[in-house]
Amino acid sequence: MLIVGQNSDKISKLKKELSKSFAMKDLGPAKRILGMSISRDRKNWKLRLSQESYIEKVLKRFNMDKAKPVSTPFPSHFKQSPTCEKEKENMAMVPYSSAVGSLMYAMICTRPDITHAVGVVSRFLSKPSREHWNAVKWILRYLRGTSKMNLDSRKSTSGYLITFSGGAISWQSKLHKCVALSTTEAEFIVATEACKEILWMKRFLQELGQEQHKYILHCDSQSAIHLSKNPSFHSRSKHIDVRYHWIRDVLESKKLQLEKIHADDNSSDMMTKSLPKDKYEFCRRAAGLLEPST
């Protein structure tokens, strides 16, 4: 059990009450949980999460521990190719699903930078081809060089990245449930999904006594921002599921702010597309993914 809180007296009281009903052992401050190592820099108020040892085990398991590292998590030359019967037989011997599952755990816990790449390869779990397996090995090669860091359709891939105190605390990358008819619509849908997550985070932080003065949602599409704030766009957006228009009520009640961000400064781009090396490095820094100082 992991207990989070700031009031040491209340925490001690809670542990005392729980010990009356359950056999408990106080292990002190958390240092490792579910394969993640936890380190604290109390002087600078920093908390670091790392899955270095887990990633190293995964690399060894799939014989990629000595592979040549690459600088981006997804190959720019990736192309979906049809799978022939012979290739299906060969792929039946490849641990594709196991490798993707191992990557998913790292993605969910501490590595938002591989979210888009893992999302793509996970779409082909039932019928993977040799090209898909090469893409999985590419992701493993990327992790080979970044293990120490701590943190096929017309449907658009949506992604958001939520940061707090200089580090990522929540992220998502997934295909839209519907086919977006324009970039504006795709951006509008993901803005609504991110809005819901921010409001949940807002309530959670308030319970922890960490209320902020304002909560800002950034979007790099000016058209999507206008659509979120201006109901006069109804004639061009009436086909969009009504639940996505909920964001307008949130903005009117001033529960959060929606602001424009330049595409070059949008760190959530790594959640939705393949990027050049320089942009990936920028996105990783913005998410708080850093190599430990030596």
C-alpha positions as CSV (number, residue, x, y, z in Angstrom):
1,M,0.0,0.0,0.0
2,L,1.3,3.5,-0.9
3,I,0.1,6.3,1.3
4,V,0.3,9.9,-0.1
5,G,-0.1,13.0,2.0
6,Q,1.5,16.0,3.6
7,N,0.2,15.7,7.2
8,S,2.5,13.3,9.0
9,D,0.2,13.1,12.0
10,K,-2.7,12.0,9.9
11,I,-0.6,9.5,8.1
12,S,0.6,8.0,11.3
13,K,-3.0,7.8,12.6
14,L,-4.1,6.1,9.4
15,K,-1.4,3.5,9.6
16,K,-2.2,2.8,13.2
17,E,-5.9,2.3,12.4
18,L,-5.1,0.0,9.4
19,S,-2.7,-2.1,11.5
20,K,-5.6,-3.0,13.8
21,S,-7.3,-4.8,10.9
22,F,-4.4,-5.9,8.7
23,A,-1.0,-7.3,9.2
24,M,1.3,-4.5,8.1
25,K,5.0,-3.7,7.9
26,D,6.1,-0.1,7.6
27,L,8.7,0.0,4.8
28,G,9.3,3.8,5.2
29,P,9.4,6.2,2.2
30,A,8.8,4.4,-1.1
31,K,11.9,3.6,-3.1
32,R,10.6,1.0,-5.6
33,I,7.1,0.1,-6.6
34,L,5.9,-2.1,-9.5
35,G,9.3,-2.1,-11.3
36,M,9.8,1.7,-10.9
37,S,12.5,3.2,-8.8
38,I,11.6,6.4,-6.9
39,S,14.2,9.0,-5.9
40,R,13.7,12.2,-4.1
41,D,15.6,15.5,-4.1
42,R,13.9,17.0,-1.1
43,K,16.2,20.1,-1.2
44,N,14.9,21.0,-4.6
45,W,11.5,19.5,-4.2
46,K,11.9,17.0,-7.1
47,L,10.6,13.5,-7.5
48,R,12.1,11.2,-10.1
49,L,10.7,8.0,-11.5
50,S,12.8,5.6,-13.5
51,Q,12.3,2.2,-15.1
52,E,15.9,1.7,-16.2
53,S,16.2,-1.8,-14.6
54,Y,12.9,-2.9,-16.1
55,I,13.9,-1.6,-19.6
56,E,17.2,-3.4,-19.3
57,K,15.5,-6.7,-18.5
58,V,13.1,-6.2,-21.5
59,L,16.0,-5.6,-23.8
60,K,17.8,-8.7,-22.6
61,R,14.7,-10.8,-22.9
62,F,14.3,-9.9,-26.6
63,N,18.1,-10.0,-27.3
64,M,18.3,-6.3,-28.0
65,D,20.6,-5.3,-25.1
66,K,23.5,-5.0,-27.4
67,A,21.6,-3.4,-30.3
68,K,22.7,-0.1,-31.9
69,P,20.7,2.8,-30.4
70,V,18.6,5.1,-32.5
71,S,17.6,8.7,-31.8
72,T,13.8,8.5,-32.4
73,P,11.3,5.9,-31.2
74,F,9.7,5.3,-34.6
75,P,11.2,4.7,-38.0
76,S,10.3,7.4,-40.6
77,H,10.5,4.8,-43.3
78,F,7.8,2.6,-41.8
79,K,5.2,1.4,-44.3
80,Q,2.3,-1.0,-43.8
81,S,2.7,-4.0,-46.1
82,P,0.3,-6.9,-46.7
83,T,1.1,-10.2,-44.9
84,C,1.4,-13.3,-47.0
85,E,0.7,-16.8,-45.8
86,K,4.4,-17.7,-45.5
87,E,5.1,-14.6,-43.5
88,K,2.2,-15.4,-41.1
89,E,3.8,-18.7,-40.4
90,N,7.1,-17.2,-39.7
91,M,5.6,-14.4,-37.5
92,A,3.8,-17.1,-35.4
93,M,7.2,-17.9,-34.0
94,V,8.0,-14.2,-33.1
95,P,7.1,-12.9,-29.6
96,Y,5.4,-9.9,-31.0
97,S,2.5,-9.6,-28.5
98,S,4.8,-10.1,-25.6
99,A,7.3,-7.4,-26.8
100,V,4.5,-4.9,-27.4
101,G,3.0,-5.7,-23.9
102,S,6.4,-5.0,-22.3
103,L,6.7,-1.7,-24.1
104,M,3.2,-0.7,-23.1
105,Y,4.0,-1.0,-19.4
106,A,7.0,1.3,-19.8
107,M,4.9,3.7,-21.9
108,I,2.1,3.9,-19.3
109,C,4.4,4.4,-16.3
110,T,7.3,6.6,-17.2
111,R,7.9,6.9,-20.9
112,P,5.4,9.2,-22.7
113,D,8.0,9.7,-25.5
114,I,7.2,6.2,-26.9
115,T,3.4,6.6,-26.7
116,H,2.8,7.2,-30.4
117,A,5.2,4.4,-31.6
118,V,3.7,1.8,-29.2
119,G,0.2,2.9,-30.2
120,V,1.0,2.2,-33.9
121,V,2.5,-1.3,-33.4
122,S,-0.2,-2.3,-31.0
123,R,-2.8,-2.0,-33.7
124,F,-1.4,-5.1,-35.4
125,L,-1.4,-7.6,-32.6
126,S,-3.6,-10.0,-34.4
127,K,-1.8,-10.0,-37.8
128,P,1.7,-8.6,-37.4
129,S,4.1,-8.6,-40.4
130,R,7.8,-8.6,-40.5
131,E,7.7,-4.8,-41.0
132,H,5.8,-4.4,-37.8
133,W,8.3,-6.6,-35.9
134,N,11.1,-4.4,-37.3
135,A,9.2,-1.4,-35.9
136,V,9.0,-3.0,-32.5
137,K,12.8,-3.7,-32.6
138,W,13.3,-0.1,-33.6
139,I,11.5,1.1,-30.4
140,L,13.7,-1.3,-28.4
141,R,16.8,0.2,-30.0
142,Y,15.5,3.6,-29.0
143,L,15.1,2.5,-25.4
144,R,18.6,1.0,-25.6
145,G,20.0,4.5,-25.9
146,T,17.5,6.2,-23.5
147,S,16.9,3.6,-20.8
148,K,18.2,5.9,-18.1
149,M,15.6,8.6,-18.7
150,N,13.1,9.1,-16.0
151,L,9.6,9.5,-17.4
152,D,-3.6,2.5,-40.3
153,S,-6.8,4.2,-40.9
154,R,-8.2,7.7,-41.6
155,K,-9.0,8.1,-37.9
156,S,-6.8,10.8,-36.4
157,T,-4.4,10.1,-33.6
158,S,-5.1,12.3,-30.6
159,G,-2.7,13.1,-27.9
160,Y,-2.2,15.3,-24.9
161,L,0.5,15.7,-22.3
162,I,-0.3,17.2,-18.8
163,T,2.6,18.6,-16.8
164,F,2.9,19.8,-13.2
165,S,5.9,21.3,-11.6
166,G,8.1,20.8,-14.6
167,G,7.3,17.1,-15.3
168,A,4.6,15.0,-17.1
169,I,2.0,13.5,-14.8
170,S,-0.6,12.3,-17.3
171,W,-0.5,11.5,-21.1
172,Q,-2.5,9.8,-23.7
173,S,-2.2,8.9,-27.4
174,K,-5.0,7.0,-29.2
175,L,-7.0,6.8,-32.4
176,H,-10.2,8.9,-32.4
177,K,-13.4,6.8,-32.2
178,C,-14.8,8.7,-35.2
179,V,-13.3,9.9,-38.5
180,A,-12.4,13.6,-38.2
181,L,-13.4,15.5,-41.4
182,S,-10.8,18.2,-40.8
183,T,-7.7,19.1,-38.7
184,T,-9.8,21.6,-36.8
185,E,-12.3,18.9,-35.8
186,A,-9.5,16.5,-34.7
187,E,-7.9,19.3,-32.6
188,F,-11.3,20.2,-31.1
189,I,-11.9,16.6,-30.0
190,V,-8.6,16.1,-28.3
191,A,-8.9,19.5,-26.6
192,T,-12.1,18.2,-25.0
193,E,-10.5,15.0,-23.9
194,A,-7.6,16.9,-22.4
195,C,-10.0,19.2,-20.7
196,K,-11.7,16.3,-18.9
197,E,-8.4,15.0,-17.7
198,I,-7.2,18.5,-16.4
199,L,-10.4,18.9,-14.4
200,W,-9.9,15.5,-12.8
201,M,-6.3,16.5,-12.0
202,K,-7.6,19.8,-10.6
203,R,-9.9,18.1,-8.1
204,F,-7.2,15.6,-7.2
205,L,-4.7,18.3,-6.5
206,Q,-7.2,20.3,-4.4
207,E,-7.7,17.2,-2.2
208,L,-4.0,17.1,-1.7
209,G,-4.0,20.8,-0.8
210,Q,-2.2,21.9,-3.9
211,E,-4.7,24.2,-5.5
212,Q,-3.3,26.5,-8.3
213,H,-4.5,29.9,-9.3
214,K,-5.2,28.9,-12.9
215,Y,-5.2,25.8,-15.1
216,I,-4.2,26.3,-18.8
217,L,-4.9,24.1,-21.7
218,H,-2.7,24.9,-24.7
219,C,-3.7,24.1,-28.3
220,D,-1.7,24.9,-31.5
221,S,-4.9,25.2,-33.7
222,Q,-6.4,28.7,-33.6
223,S,-9.5,27.3,-35.5
224,A,-10.1,24.7,-32.8
225,I,-9.8,27.4,-30.1
226,H,-12.4,29.6,-31.9
227,L,-14.7,26.5,-32.3
228,S,-14.4,25.9,-28.5
229,K,-15.3,29.4,-27.6
230,N,-17.6,30.6,-30.3
231,P,-21.0,28.9,-30.8
232,S,-21.4,30.7,-34.2
233,F,-19.4,27.9,-35.7
234,H,-22.4,25.6,-35.3
235,S,-23.1,25.3,-39.0
236,R,-19.7,23.8,-39.6
237,S,-19.6,21.6,-36.5
238,K,-23.1,20.3,-36.0
239,H,-22.0,16.8,-37.2
240,I,-19.5,16.6,-34.3
241,D,-20.8,14.4,-31.4
242,V,-22.6,16.8,-28.9
243,R,-20.5,15.5,-26.0
244,Y,-17.4,17.2,-27.4
245,H,-19.1,20.6,-27.2
246,W,-19.1,20.2,-23.4
247,I,-15.8,22.1,-23.4
248,R,-17.7,25.4,-24.1
249,D,-19.5,25.2,-20.8
250,V,-16.2,24.6,-19.0
251,L,-14.6,27.6,-20.6
252,E,-17.6,29.8,-19.9
253,S,-17.5,28.9,-16.2
254,K,-13.8,29.7,-16.2
255,K,-12.7,26.4,-14.7
256,L,-9.7,26.5,-17.0
257,Q,-8.2,28.6,-19.8
258,L,-7.7,27.6,-23.4
259,E,-4.7,29.4,-25.0
260,K,-2.8,29.3,-28.3
261,I,0.7,27.7,-28.4
262,H,3.0,27.8,-31.4
263,A,3.5,24.4,-33.1
264,D,7.2,24.6,-32.5
265,D,6.5,24.8,-28.7
266,N,3.9,22.0,-28.6
267,S,5.5,19.2,-26.6
268,S,2.5,16.9,-27.1
269,D,3.5,16.4,-30.8
270,M,5.5,13.3,-29.8
271,M,2.2,11.7,-28.8
272,T,0.7,11.8,-32.2
273,K,3.4,11.6,-34.9
274,S,6.9,10.8,-35.9
275,L,9.2,13.8,-35.4
276,P,12.8,14.7,-36.3
277,K,15.5,14.2,-33.7
278,D,15.6,17.9,-32.5
279,K,11.9,18.1,-31.9
280,Y,11.8,14.8,-30.1
281,E,14.6,16.1,-27.7
282,F,12.6,19.3,-27.1
283,C,9.4,17.3,-26.3
284,R,11.3,15.0,-24.0
285,R,12.8,17.9,-22.0
286,A,9.3,19.6,-21.8
287,A,7.9,16.4,-20.4
288,G,10.6,16.2,-17.7
289,L,12.4,13.2,-19.3
290,L,16.0,13.7,-18.4
291,E,19.2,11.7,-18.1
292,P,20.4,11.6,-14.5
293,S,23.3,13.9,-13.8
294,T,26.6,12.3,-13.1
